[in-house]
């Protein structure tokens, strides 16, 4: 795993987040999921999920109120490998 690459494990599904992705949310979209979100800027909190292990970094400080132990997937990237308590409300797209 390179310095610009991280992994997210959520609901038993692992997704790689690399330098081509702006966020965890974008990586899930490119993997064929349809994540719930509204703003993509860390304002609304619709993409909030619980972080069990690891750390994330934010492109910019989110404006939404984030309880301790939770993250916003729309504006964050993993530092290494992270694990989420549940798969965010993502639905796999049917091809």
N, C-alpha and C positions, 0 to 999 in steps of 0.2 A: 504494500500500500504506500503510495507516494504522499508527500506532505500536503498535496492539494486534493487528496482523496480521503473520503470517509465512508463509513457504512452505517446504515440504519437498520435495526432489526425491530420489526413491529408486527405483532400478530403472527409470528413465525415466518414472515416474509422479509428477506434481506434485500436492500437496495443500495447500490453504490452511488455516492454523491461525489462528483469530481469537479474539476475546474470549468467544465462546460455547463454546469448547473448553477443557477443563481441561489437555489434554496433546496431544502429537503422536499418541499411541496413540488417543485419543478421536476426533481428526480423521480418522484412517484408518478407524476403525469407522463413522463417519457417512458416509464416502465409499463404504461398501459392502464393506470388507475385514474379515477376521476375524484380527486380530493375535494372536500368541502372547503371553501374559502370565500371571501368577499373582496377584500381590499388588496392583498399581496404586499402590503406595506407595514404590517404590524400595528394597525390601528384598531381593527374590529375584534380580534380574538377568535374568529370563527374556526381557525385552524389549530387552536390550542390543544395540546396533548400532554400526557404525563411522562416525564423522563425518569427511567429507573436507574440507568447506568450511563456514565460518560458525561461529556460536556459539549455544548454547542457554542458557536460564535455567531453574532448578529452582524449583518451588513450595516445596520444602523440601529440605534436604540429603539425598541418598539414603544409605541405610545399606549397600547392596550395594557390594562392591568393584568399582570401574569402572576398567579399565586406561586409561591415557592414550590419547586419541583415540577413545574410545567414549562413548556416551551411553545413558541409559535413557529410552525413549520414553514410559513410563507416567507420568512426573512432570516432564517437561520440555516447554518450548515454544521454538520458534526465535526468535532475534533476527534479524529480517530473513529472508533466504533462506539455507537450509542445504542441503547435499548429503550424502547418505549413500552409502557405498561399495557397498552392496547394498540391495536392498529387504529390509527385515526379513522374517522368516518369516510374511508376510501372504498369505492366500489370498483371492482375489476371491470374494465370495458369488455364487452363481448364482441369479438371480431366477426 
